[in-house]
Amino acid sequence: MGNDETLLREMAVLLSEDGPHRMQEAIAGVKSHDARRTLHAAHTLKGLAANFGAVRAVSAASRLEDLARREIWAEMKPAADHLQQALNELLHELRPLAALDNESVGNL
């Protein structure tokens, strides 16, 4: 992010707000065997995680995206679980940045 601290905080807030929603979409897609929904959510999560160089989350999202593209339903639930775990870890690491940005917005 080019050493732009403001952008880093904004992206952390975006991920903390949008990431859990996208993860719910991916899980719902897996449960309903909706490949398109799963693929879209996984692709979005992959992009969000890539902004932070979060290799584990990017890899997990890429795996789920690939499984959805090929409609390999038997492997999608474990892949979604792995992505959820990786996303939770990333969100935990970014929580201080996202909270800092929310505090600064609240002080305006």
Number of C-alpha atoms within 10 A of each C-alpha: 10 6 7 8 11 12 12 19 20 15 21 28 22 13 24 22 13 14 23 16 14 20 22 15 18 33 22 15 21 25 14 11 16 16 22 16 19 31 25 18 24 29 20 20 27 25 15 21 24 15 14 17 11 16 13 18 26 24 17 23 30 21 21 31 27 17 19 25 14 11 19 14 15 10 14 25 16 12 19 23 15 19 26 21 15 21 26 16 15 19 21 12 12 19 17 14 20 22 15 14 18 14 11 9 9 8 6 5
